Amino acid sequence: MQNVIQISLIGAGLVIVGLMVLWFMMALLVQLTGNKKKSQVSARDDLPDETPTEIGNIYQQKAAAAATAVAIALQKSSLVLPDQNNDRGVTPWQSTSRNRQMHNLPHKR
């Protein structure tokens, strides 16, 4: 029994050490690549010279326009195919199961 506990503790310790190593590697990777992202955003030529709030507003307007276009397209399209319209009835099996559920009847075999 003592060996089982020792093996479990060693395994748990290895898992924790592995997670800590991954955590530090991710932190190092973020620090090394974090400066590049800031310089790329400021060096973009397609955006006008505006404040960050105005740039955020531009993106919000573009997102709202895209959402509106999608909503209009979804309203015009039919989500149910014409072949599926005939399959909307309740089968006898479903009807029997619902009747048993509603009246709390036992299942007969």
Helices and strands as residue ranges (DSSP letters): H 2-42, H 52-76, G 82-88, H 92-103
